[in-house]
């Protein structure tokens, strides 16, 4: 019985915080980030998180908006993943115009010139900053730098 009460309280808190987040996203700028769970299989989890400035905390915070689960043979394609992201935005009535940035992994599905998450977002809002994963960028820089240093 106690576990059911705790779970009910947690769900209530989660949905209350989610409702507050959605209301803020309707009127203030925010950034979205998505990260795919895997490259294989017929189910894919693509957690969609929001980075925004919190007036009460006086800092930038990151919150989960949706798990953006996709399934089927094409679950890892940019079209299917973006359809899921867009449906979350539509269901919550969040305007794309308030999205000022979007962070993704450095893959062609996300950053490609044709039919990528980036091209889909650009069709919704041309005024945003699209950024690849900073951890992957730093890793690639270190790898290339290490190879160059080995020459000397």
Residue frames as qw, qx, qy, qz and C-alpha x, y, z in Angstrom:
[[0.000, 0.885, 0.466, 0.000, 0.00, 0.00, 0.00],
 [0.322, -0.782, 0.087, 0.526, 2.78, 2.41, 0.94],
 [0.414, -0.122, 0.586, 0.686, 4.52, 1.86, -2.42],
 [0.208, 0.629, 0.654, 0.365, 1.32, 2.71, -4.31],
 [0.153, -0.935, -0.246, 0.205, 0.98, 5.96, -2.37],
 [0.397, -0.594, 0.331, 0.616, 4.60, 6.91, -3.05],
 [0.375, 0.154, 0.681, 0.610, 4.28, 6.06, -6.75],
 [0.097, 0.808, 0.557, 0.165, 1.06, 8.07, -7.04],
 [0.252, -0.888, -0.039, 0.382, 2.75, 11.04, -5.35],
 [0.436, -0.347, 0.501, 0.663, 5.77, 10.77, -7.67],
 [0.302, 0.442, 0.685, 0.495, 3.55, 10.65, -10.78],
 [0.044, -0.918, -0.391, 0.054, 1.61, 13.67, -9.50],
 [0.340, -0.758, 0.181, 0.526, 4.85, 15.62, -8.92],
 [0.443, -0.054, 0.624, 0.642, 6.23, 14.62, -12.34],
 [0.209, 0.615, 0.641, 0.410, 3.10, 15.73, -14.21],
 [0.164, -0.931, -0.230, 0.230, 2.87, 18.93, -12.19],
 [0.378, -0.593, 0.356, 0.615, 6.47, 19.79, -13.07],
 [0.386, 0.195, 0.701, 0.566, 5.87, 18.77, -16.69],
 [0.109, 0.829, 0.533, 0.130, 2.82, 21.05, -16.90],
 [0.238, -0.887, 0.016, 0.395, 4.84, 23.96, -15.50],
 [0.445, -0.296, 0.554, 0.638, 7.65, 23.29, -17.98],
 [0.321, 0.473, 0.693, 0.438, 5.25, 23.20, -20.93],
 [0.012, -0.932, -0.355, 0.076, 3.64, 26.49, -19.85],
 [0.327, -0.746, 0.243, 0.528, 7.06, 28.15, -19.64],
 [0.450, -0.040, 0.664, 0.596, 8.04, 26.81, -23.06],
 [0.269, 0.724, 0.602, 0.201, 4.96, 28.48, -24.55],
 [0.003, -0.988, -0.151, -0.033, 6.22, 31.92, -23.58],
 [0.316, -0.832, 0.404, 0.212, 10.00, 31.80, -23.14],
 [0.558, 0.604, -0.556, -0.122, 13.01, 30.72, -25.22],
 [0.807, -0.348, 0.470, -0.082, 14.37, 27.22, -24.73],
 [0.275, 0.522, -0.759, -0.274, 16.74, 24.69, -26.30],
 [0.955, -0.029, 0.095, -0.279, 15.94, 21.07, -27.10],
 [0.017, 0.542, -0.835, -0.087, 18.32, 18.13, -27.02],
 [0.945, 0.049, 0.045, -0.321, 17.74, 14.58, -28.17],
 [0.048, -0.546, 0.835, 0.048, 19.90, 11.51, -27.89],
 [0.834, 0.091, -0.392, -0.377, 19.12, 8.13, -29.45],
 [0.750, -0.467, 0.425, -0.196, 19.41, 5.00, -27.37],
 [0.645, -0.165, 0.697, 0.267, 20.71, 2.62, -30.02],
 [0.261, 0.484, -0.485, -0.680, 21.26, 2.14, -33.73],
 [0.241, 0.036, -0.930, -0.277, 19.72, -1.32, -34.03],
 [0.090, 0.314, 0.865, -0.381, 16.45, -3.01, -33.33],
 [0.054, -0.524, -0.632, -0.569, 12.86, -2.09, -33.98],
 [0.350, -0.872, -0.342, 0.000, 12.41, 0.13, -30.91],
 [0.479, 0.307, -0.177, 0.803, 14.32, 3.28, -30.16],
 [0.341, -0.812, -0.380, 0.283, 14.23, 5.57, -27.16],
 [0.400, 0.464, 0.068, 0.788, 15.07, 9.20, -27.96],
 [0.319, -0.663, -0.477, 0.481, 14.90, 11.20, -24.71],
 [0.194, 0.696, 0.219, 0.656, 13.88, 14.78, -25.52],
 [0.462, -0.525, -0.398, 0.594, 15.22, 17.20, -22.94],
 [0.101, 0.910, 0.212, 0.342, 14.76, 20.93, -22.52],
 [0.519, -0.166, -0.243, 0.803, 17.40, 23.43, -21.45],
 [0.056, -0.827, -0.314, -0.464, 16.04, 26.69, -20.17],
 [0.161, 0.327, -0.437, 0.823, 16.88, 29.47, -17.79],
 [0.455, -0.587, -0.668, 0.049, 15.13, 29.05, -14.45],
 [0.059, -0.748, 0.044, -0.659, 14.30, 32.41, -12.86],
 [0.727, -0.653, 0.017, -0.211, 13.99, 30.90, -9.37],
 [0.907, -0.217, 0.083, 0.353, 17.27, 28.95, -9.51],
 [0.065, 0.931, -0.243, -0.265, 19.03, 31.72, -11.45],
 [0.267, -0.435, 0.789, 0.343, 20.72, 29.18, -13.68],
 [0.602, 0.266, -0.533, -0.532, 20.22, 27.07, -16.78],
 [0.583, -0.150, 0.741, -0.297, 18.53, 23.75, -16.01],
 [0.336, 0.165, -0.800, -0.469, 17.79, 20.61, -18.03],
 [0.595, 0.049, 0.574, -0.560, 14.46, 18.77, -17.75],
 [0.189, 0.091, 0.928, 0.307, 12.97, 15.75, -19.48],
 [0.467, 0.192, -0.069, -0.860, 10.07, 16.61, -21.80],
 [0.906, 0.167, 0.056, -0.386, 9.35, 13.20, -23.35],
 [0.653, -0.304, 0.662, 0.207, 10.97, 9.82, -24.03],
 [0.491, 0.615, -0.326, -0.524, 10.04, 10.03, -27.76],
 [0.552, -0.129, 0.821, 0.074, 9.91, 6.27, -28.21],
 [0.582, 0.465, -0.344, -0.572, 9.75, 5.16, -31.84],
 [0.625, -0.107, 0.773, -0.013, 9.22, 1.67, -33.17],
 [0.775, 0.580, 0.186, -0.167, 9.12, -0.18, -36.45],
 [0.841, 0.203, 0.199, 0.461, 11.58, -0.90, -39.19],
 [0.372, 0.633, 0.056, 0.676, 12.24, 2.81, -39.79],
 [0.501, -0.801, -0.310, 0.107, 12.32, 3.84, -36.11],
 [0.586, -0.474, 0.078, 0.652, 15.82, 5.31, -36.40],
 [0.407, 0.462, 0.381, 0.690, 15.21, 7.52, -39.42],
 [0.098, -0.056, -0.150, 0.982, 15.13, 11.31, -39.20],
 [0.378, -0.292, -0.438, -0.762, 11.56, 11.39, -40.56],
 [0.641, -0.439, -0.624, -0.083, 10.17, 9.07, -37.88],
 [0.484, -0.287, -0.451, 0.692, 12.14, 10.62, -35.01],
 [0.005, 0.040, 0.009, 0.999, 11.18, 14.15, -36.04],
 [0.461, -0.404, -0.543, -0.574, 7.51, 13.16, -36.42],
 [0.609, -0.466, -0.597, 0.238, 7.62, 12.04, -32.79],
 [0.326, -0.194, -0.235, 0.895, 9.34, 15.24, -31.62],
 [0.154, -0.175, -0.279, -0.932, 6.89, 17.36, -33.59],
 [0.518, -0.475, -0.634, -0.322, 3.89, 15.46, -32.21],
 [0.498, -0.433, -0.511, 0.551, 5.10, 16.20, -28.66],
 [0.130, -0.102, -0.011, 0.986, 5.42, 19.89, -29.53],
 [0.325, -0.279, -0.491, -0.759, 1.95, 19.90, -31.16],
 [0.546, -0.475, -0.689, -0.023, 0.25, 17.98, -28.33],
 [0.438, -0.473, -0.396, 0.654, 1.68, 20.40, -25.79],
 [0.198, 0.921, 0.300, 0.152, 0.90, 23.40, -28.03],
 [0.499, -0.627, 0.177, 0.572, 4.53, 24.59, -27.79],
 [0.510, 0.850, -0.017, -0.132, 5.52, 27.00, -30.59],
 [0.859, 0.143, 0.079, 0.485, 8.64, 26.10, -32.58],
 [0.251, 0.831, -0.019, 0.496, 9.43, 29.82, -32.73],
 [0.481, -0.819, 0.235, -0.203, 10.58, 29.75, -29.10],
 [0.932, -0.141, 0.172, 0.286, 13.15, 27.01, -29.79],
 [0.121, 0.944, -0.283, -0.119, 16.46, 28.87, -30.06],
 [0.055, 0.598, -0.798, -0.054, 18.78, 25.86, -30.06],
 [0.966, 0.017, -0.019, -0.259, 18.87, 22.14, -30.71],
 [0.151, -0.631, 0.761, -0.003, 21.54, 19.69, -29.58],
 [0.961, 0.163, -0.016, -0.223, 22.10, 16.26, -31.14],
 [0.760, -0.276, 0.474, 0.347, 24.72, 13.56, -31.70],
 [0.098, 0.659, -0.453, -0.592, 27.05, 14.10, -34.65],
 [0.491, 0.132, 0.836, 0.207, 25.40, 11.65, -37.06],
 [0.025, -0.055, -0.546, -0.836, 24.02, 12.20, -40.54],
 [0.200, -0.585, -0.776, -0.125, 20.51, 11.33, -39.30],
 [0.279, -0.759, -0.384, 0.446, 20.79, 14.35, -37.02],
 [0.157, -0.730, 0.140, 0.650, 23.05, 16.79, -38.88],
 [0.510, 0.167, 0.660, 0.525, 22.88, 15.70, -42.52],
 [0.056, 0.200, -0.239, -0.949, 22.23, 18.17, -45.32],
 [0.507, -0.081, -0.528, -0.676, 19.24, 16.19, -46.62],
 [0.767, -0.337, -0.423, -0.346, 16.39, 14.68, -44.58],
 [0.449, 0.051, -0.677, 0.581, 17.92, 15.06, -41.12],
 [0.300, -0.691, -0.563, 0.339, 16.55, 16.22, -37.79],
 [0.241, -0.407, 0.028, 0.881, 18.29, 19.53, -38.52],
 [0.047, -0.112, -0.547, -0.828, 16.53, 20.04, -41.87],
 [0.287, -0.580, -0.742, -0.175, 13.15, 19.17, -40.32],
 [0.326, -0.653, -0.386, 0.564, 13.66, 21.64, -37.45],
 [0.183, -0.217, 0.241, 0.928, 14.85, 24.29, -39.90],
 [0.115, -0.385, -0.683, -0.610, 11.57, 23.91, -41.81],
 [0.370, -0.713, -0.593, 0.062, 9.71, 24.72, -38.55],
 [0.279, -0.940, -0.015, 0.197, 12.01, 27.51, -37.34],
 [0.703, 0.565, -0.089, 0.422, 14.85, 28.99, -39.35],
 [0.006, -0.789, 0.323, -0.523, 16.12, 31.08, -36.39],
 [0.859, -0.495, 0.118, -0.062, 17.85, 28.59, -34.13],
 [0.076, 0.702, -0.708, -0.001, 21.34, 27.28, -33.41],
 [0.983, 0.007, -0.127, -0.131, 21.97, 23.60, -34.16],
 [0.086, -0.732, 0.661, -0.144, 24.85, 22.00, -32.28],
 [0.789, 0.110, -0.604, 0.006, 26.42, 18.58, -32.38],
 [0.805, -0.550, -0.208, 0.082, 27.30, 16.83, -29.13],
 [0.007, -0.908, 0.379, -0.176, 30.04, 18.83, -27.37],
 [0.713, -0.450, 0.538, 0.014, 31.46, 15.65, -25.78],
 [0.848, 0.305, 0.368, 0.227, 31.85, 14.02, -29.19],
 [0.382, 0.893, -0.079, 0.225, 33.36, 17.21, -30.62],
 [0.308, -0.813, 0.483, -0.105, 35.96, 17.38, -27.82],
 [0.834, -0.160, 0.520, 0.088, 36.70, 13.66, -28.23],
 [0.755, 0.572, 0.216, 0.236, 37.25, 14.08, -31.99],
 [0.141, 0.935, -0.257, 0.202, 39.52, 17.09, -31.41],
 [0.540, -0.638, 0.546, -0.046, 41.59, 15.18, -28.84],
 [0.880, 0.104, 0.443, 0.137, 41.86, 12.14, -31.14],
 [0.614, 0.738, 0.061, 0.272, 43.02, 14.21, -34.11],
 [0.091, -0.916, 0.341, -0.189, 45.39, 16.23, -31.94],
 [0.735, -0.440, 0.515, 0.031, 46.93, 13.10, -30.47],
 [0.850, 0.335, 0.324, 0.246, 47.55, 11.71, -33.96],
 [0.368, 0.880, -0.094, 0.285, 49.21, 14.96, -35.02],
 [0.372, -0.815, 0.426, -0.127, 51.43, 15.00, -31.93],
 [0.895, -0.144, 0.401, 0.128, 52.61, 11.47, -32.68],
 [0.706, 0.654, 0.045, 0.268, 54.20, 12.78, -35.88],
 [0.107, 0.865, -0.337, 0.356, 56.64, 14.93, -33.90]]
